[in-house]
Amino acid sequence: MPPDEEHRVEVHIDKLLAARGMTLTELADRVGLTLANLSILKNGRARAVRFSTLSALCTVLDCQPGDLFTVREPHC
C-alpha cells in the first residue's frame, strides 16, 4: 500500500461476536489463533489475512467474508 493511501478496511468481528453471544477468547480458541493475533485483526491493524484464517472465522461465526469486512469510501 502506498504511504499516502489510507487504510479503509473495516472489521466487524465485535458485531458478529455480540450477535452470537461469543467472547473474543472463545473465538480465538475455536479458530486456532492467539488472542493477541485475533485482537490485531479485530482492531483493523492486521496487514493481511490468510484464506485459512478467513475460512475458519466464517465457519465458527457462521458468516460470509463480506459480513466480516467492508471497505469505506475514500475521503475526498
Residue pairs with C-beta under 8 A, 6 or more apart in sequence:
1 7
6 74
6 75
7 44
8 71
8 72
8 73
8 74
9 44
9 69
9 70
9 71
9 72
10 44
10 69
10 70
10 71
10 72
11 41
11 42
11 43
11 44
11 68
11 69
12 67
12 68
12 69
12 70
13 24
13 27
13 38
13 41
13 42
13 57
13 61
13 68
14 42
16 61
16 63
16 67
16 68
17 23
17 24
17 27
17 61
20 61
20 62
22 61
24 35
24 38
24 39
24 42
25 35
27 38
27 57
27 60
27 61
28 34
28 35
28 37
28 38
30 60
31 38
31 53
31 56
31 57
31 60
32 56
33 41
33 53
37 46
40 46
41 49
41 53
54 65
54 68
57 63
57 68
58 64
58 65
58 67
58 68
61 67
61 68
